[in-house]
Amino acid sequence: WASLDLTGVIPRASQVREFLADTRPDKREAVIDELLDSPRHATHMATTWRNRILPLGVEPARNREAIALQKWLRTRFAKNLRHYNLVGELLLTIGGDELGPALYYQANDISPEKLAGSAAELFLGVQLHCAQCHDHPFAEWSQKDFWGLAAFFARVKARDARGMNMMDARFRLVDAAEGDVRLPDSTEVVPPKFPGGEPATDSDRQSRRVQLAIWMTSSDNPFFARAAVNWAWAHMFGRGLVESLDGAVASKSTPQAQLLDELAKHFTASGYNLKELWRTLASTRAYQLAGGREDAKAADEFAQMRAKPLTPEQLFDSFVLLAPSNPAGGAVRTASMANSLDEDPVRMEFVRNMRAPPGSATEYRAGTLQALMLMNGKVAAGVSDQEASNVLGAIVAPFMDDKERVESLFLATLSRPPDDEERQACVAMLADCKSDTDRNQALSDVLWALLNSTEFAFNH
């Protein structure tokens, strides 16, 4: 389901039919380009990055800033802003009128150590925070490497709003002239130092943040492109090519590390073009593999596709595709809401309740609450409601027979036609119906069962 990975929703039944009927040898490439050019791609990437860069459990009081951050991200992805520009703008934000990206600093309490650990993991792909209290136990990072990176954020401060006009008292960041970090339980000041590189020099022309952004996004940085590629691979395949870049940058001992190096070179040569990176990964034979092979070795990276549970956002937005207006909350997003800093409250509640605890992207971590919400919740139940469902409304047309109705339900939900056993069971149930009311209810039950199936809950 490239549609889920690239746009965050299941494909429409009509799109599945067109793809299955297409005989062109390059039909996969055409679909990938269509998905990448869709407005949903920018929206999905913005949602994905928002969840990625904000610590889990950001206070609800900051929800407007979180929505603003997502809108800020969406405009960048819609323009296909180069990766180095995206990261550079995020690191160098000053807040104020540019509501949104400053939340990254707010959510990390403008703490040098929190920002250092977050930036190292997100943009360099290393677990540098493990060296915060002592030298890294498994990698070559020292404690001074961690605090050297933290020193780049030590002079970032929130501007004092006292004495300002309240209309202008927005959250603002400034780069102060002073500010340092010290080793824990020590008076030793640690100067800014690039991880695995040289110490930074004091400059009257460039703040420490500017120096860090320039170094981090440079083509000479051995981590930046590899970190982006490794995360993109994890997004598409459920697990990165390497678990971490700690010690993996110089290592070419495995096929995975060699592939990571080649993809990073391609990404750099493309000018850090994110769409080109997605296009490359989605076009690989590895991405087109089927899942569920019992004879495939679990450790074999390229034997089969790993199944990934749908995120709460993917679930809700796919439900909306099937039933744009449902009894749980009416239209999901009005035009005015889409242009404001408010989010659909029904969607917010669904996502919050369906959010599973952190863990592997290929592990189903939902619990009893999530299962009950899918089985009996208003949102999920509304999708199979006869009055709200687009799918049910379309298949009651008199020119369709029961086999075609059943096939339409499978194409709309699972993006595949039913097998013989599934078709026969569903058609037999419809044949037993004594009235149109019973028949419509049976079709609703089939749709409900498909939406609650394991196959629908996973992207595979």
N, C-alpha and C positions, 0 to 999 in steps of 0.2 A: 504494500500500500504506500507507494511514493506520495500519494496525495496527503496522507496523514503526516509524513515526515516533512514535507515541503510546504504544505498549506494548513495543516492542523485539523483537517476534516476528512471524512470518508468521501469518495467520489460519488457523484450522482449516478443513478441507474443508467441514464442516457449516455453518460460518459463511458461507463463500463461497456455498454452495448457497442458504442462506436469503436472503442479500442479492440474488442473481440472481433469485430467485423473488418477492421482495417487490415489490409494485406501488404501494406508498404513495409519494406525491410527496415526502415528507420522510424517506425511508429513509436518506439520507446523514446527515442531522442526527441521526437516531436511533442510527446506528452510531457516530458520533463521540462522542455522549454515553455510549454503552455502553463505548467504549474508555477515555474519560476517567475513568469510574467504576470501571474494573477495577483490582484491586490491582497488576496488572502495570504500570500507568501510573506509580505512585509509585516502583516499583522501577526502571523504565527511566529516569525522570528523575533518580533518585539516582545511577545509574551514569553517566549522561551528565554530570551536574554534577561528580561525583567526578573523571572524566577531564578535565573542563574546568578545574577550579580547582587541581589538583595538577600541578606541573611534570612533564614527561615523564621517566620513569626514576626515580621515587621509590624509595629503597633498599628491598630486600626485607625488611630488618630492621624497617621501619615498616609492614609489611603489616597487622598487627593494628589499628594506628591508622587505616589506610586503610579497612579494613572497618568500623571504628567510625564513621568519617566518613560512609561510605555509609549505614549504618543511621541515623545522625543525620539525614542528608538525607531518607531515606525517610519518617521520621516526619513531617517538615515537609511533604513533598509529599502524603502521605496525608491530612493535615489541610487541604490547600490553603492553607498559610500564605501570607500576602500577601508579595509580592516584597520590599517594603521591610523587612519583619520578618525574612525569611530572610537578606538581606544584612546587616542590622543585627546579628543574632545571630552571624553568622559573624565579622564585624569585631570584635565586642565580647567574644568568648569569652575566658574566663580559664583554660580547660583544667581540670585537676584531675579531679573526678568526671565531668565532661562530656567523656569521651574521644572524640576524633574531630575536631571543628572546629579544635582547636588545632593539628592537623597542618598546616593551611594556613600557620600561622606557622612551624612547624618546617621544613616543606618549602622555605620561602623563607629559611631560616637566620635568622629574626627580623631580617633585614637591611632597614633603612628603604628603601634604594633598590630592592631586589627587590620588596618589598611595594608600594611606590609604583607601579612599572611594572606589576605584576600587577593591582592594584586598579583602576588607570586603564583598563587594557585590558578587564578582565572586567566592571566595573560602570559605567564611563563610556564605553566604546567608543572610546577614543582611544589613539593610540600615543605616549604621553607619554614613554616610555623613550628615544625618539629625541632627546630634549632633555637627556639626562643629562650629556653631556660638552660640549655646545654648543647654541646655539639650534636649534630644529627647522628642518631645511632646507626643508620644504614647507608647514608650518603656522605658526600664529602663536604657538606655545608657546615660551617662553624657558627658558633653563637654570634660572632661579630658579623658574619654574612647577613644574618637576620636583622640585627640591629642597624647594620649599615644601610639596608633597604628602608627600615623604619625611619631613619634619619631624614630621608627625602620628604617625608610627610610631617616632620616635627614642627615645621614652621607654617603649616596650614591651620588657620584659625577661623572661627566664626566671627564675622564683623559685629562689633558692639552696636546694637540698635538704639541705645539710649541717646536721647537728644535729637533723634531723627523724626521726620514727619512720619506718622503711622502709616500713611499710604505707601511710603517707600520702605517700610521696615520688613522687607522680605529677607529670607535667609540668604546671607551672602558669605562667601569665602574670600579670605585674603591670604597672601603670602607675606608673613611677618619678616622683619629683618633679623629676628633672633628666635632661637628655639633649637634645642638639642635633645638627644636621647642618651641615656646611660645604661650600662650593663646592669642587670638586676642585682640588687644587694651590693652595689659598687658605686663609686663616684666617678668612674672612668667614662668620659664622654666618647661616644662612637661617631666618627664623621661619616657622611654619606658615602656609600660604596656600592658600585654596581655588582649584583650577584655574579660570582665567578669572574669578575672583571676588576678594573682599576678603581681606586677612590675617585670621587668627583672633586672638581676644583671649585673653590668659591668664585662666584662671578657676580659683578654688579649688573650685568646685562641680562642674565638668565636666573630665574628662581630655581630652587632645587627641584620643584615639580616639573619645570620645563626641561631641565637636564635629564630627569628620569624619563619623561615622555619621549624625548628624542632618542635616548639610548634604547628604551624598551621597544620602540617601533622601528628601529633601524634594521636594514637587511643584514647587517653584520652581527646582530644579536642571534646567537645559536638557538635560543629558546622560542622566540616570538612566533615564527611561522609554524614551527613544529607543534607548539601548544594549540594553535588555532586548528591545525589539521587533525590533531589527536582528538580534540573535543568534537569537531565535525564528524569524524568517524564514529565516535561514541554516540552521537545524536542519531546517526543513520543506522548503526549496527548494534547499538545497545551496550557496547564496551569499546574503550579506546584500543588502539593498536598496542600501546604500552600503558601500564597502569599509571606511571608517572614518568616525567622526564628527568627525575633525579638519577643521574648516572647513565641515562639512556641516550643523551645527545651524542656522546662520543662512541657509543656502542653500536656496532652493526652486526652483532653476533646472531641475530634471529631474522627470519624473513619479515616479521612484523616491523622490526626496527629499520630494516632496509627500505621497506615500503614507505614507512613514515618519512624517511629522509628524502625519497624520491618525490613524494607528494608535497613535501614542504618546499622543495626546489621548484616544483611546478607552480605552487601557490605564490611564491615570491616572484617568479618570472611573469606571472599574470598581473602583477601589480597589486597583490593582495586582494584580488577580486573574489568576493565571497560567493557571488552567483556562479562564477566559473568553478569554484571549489565544490559547491553543491552539485552542479551539473556533472562534474567529473566523477564524484562518488556514486551518484545515482545511475550513472551509465556503466559502471563496472559489472562484470559478470558475477562478482561476489555478491553484489547487492541484489541481483536478480535470482539468487538461489532460493529454493524452497526451504521451508523449515520442517521439523518433525521427523527427520530421518533417524531411525533407531540405530542404524549401522554407522552413523557419523561419530567420530571421536569428539568428545566435549572440548578437548584442547585444540582441535584443528580450527584455526581462524576462518578458513575458507571452505569448510565442508558444507555448511548450511546457514540459513538465516536464523538468527535468534529472535524469538517472539518477545515483544515488549508490551507491557500493559499500557493501555491508553491513559494519558494524563487526564485529570479532571476537566481541563479546558478542552481537550480533544473530544471527550465524551459529551460535554454539554453542547459544544458547537456542532457536533455531528447530529445530536438530537434535534437541534434547531433546524438543521438542513432537512430533516425528515418532517418536522412540524414547526414551521416558523412562528406560529402562535399557539400557545398551549394553555390549559386551564391553570397552570401554576403561576403565570405572571403576565399573560398577554404577550404582545410583541416583545421580542427579546431586546432589541435596541431600536429606539426611535431615532430619527434623523437629528433631533436636537440633542439627544443624549450622546450621540456619536461625536458631536463637536464640542462637548463640554468636558469638564473634569469629574464627571459622575459616571459610575458604572452601573449596569443593570443589577439591581439588588438580588434578583433571583439567581443570576449567574454567580454573583459573589458568594451567596450562601451555599450554593451547590458545590462550587470549587473548594470553599473552606471545609465543608463537611466531608468531601470526597478526597481531600489531600491525605495521602498515605505518609507514614514516617519515612525519613531518609533511608536510602538503601540502593541496591543495584537496580539499574534501569530495566533489567530483564527478569527481575523478581517481582511476583505479585504480592504486594504488601498490604493490600486493603483488608479490612477486618469485617466484623459483623455489622457495624453501623453502615459501612459502604454497601455491603450486600443487601441490606434491608432497604436502603435508599433506592437502589436500582430496581428492586423487586416491587416495592410499594410506595416509593416516593412520588410526589406530585409531578415532578419534572419528567421522570422516566415514564410514569403512567400516562402522562399527557401525550407522549409521542405516539402511543398505540391507541389513543382515543379516536373513535371513528369520526368525530366532528373536527378534530384538529390536524390529523395526519394527512399530509399531502399525498403520501404513498397510498393509503387506504382510499382516499378520495379518487385517485386516478384509476385504481384497478377494478373498481366496481362498474366500469364502462361495459356496456352490453356486448361489444364486439370482441371481448376477451373471454377465453374459456378458463377453466380452473387451473390447467397446467400453466398457462401464461400468467395467471395471477400469482401463483406460487413462485414462478421463476422471477417475476418482478420484485417480490418481497425479498428473495435471496440476493438479487442483484443490488437492490437498494441498501441492504444492510451489510451483507458479507462480501459484496463485490464479486460474486461468482454464482453460476447457476446451481440449483440443487442436484445432488446425485440421484440415482434412480430410486434408492430406498427412501430418501427424504421426500422426493416428489410423490411417490406412491402413497406414503403415509399422510401427507397433507391433502392430497386430492381425495383420498378415501374419507378423511374427516369432513371435507366440504360436501361430499356426496351424501353423507348421512344427515345433513341439515334439512329441516322440514320447511323452513321459511327463509325469506330474504334477511330477516332480522337475525336468525340463527347463523346464516351464512356470513353476514358482516361481522358478527361477534367471533366466529371461528377465524376469520381473516385477521381480526384484531389480536386474537390469542396467538396466532402464528407469529405475527410481528412482535408481540411482547416476548415470546420465547426466543426469537432470534436476537432481540436486543439484550436479553439476559444470558445469552450463551457465552461460553468461554471464548469462542472464536471471535465474537464481536468485541469482547473486552481486550483483545490483544491485537497488536499490529505485527504481522508476520510476513 
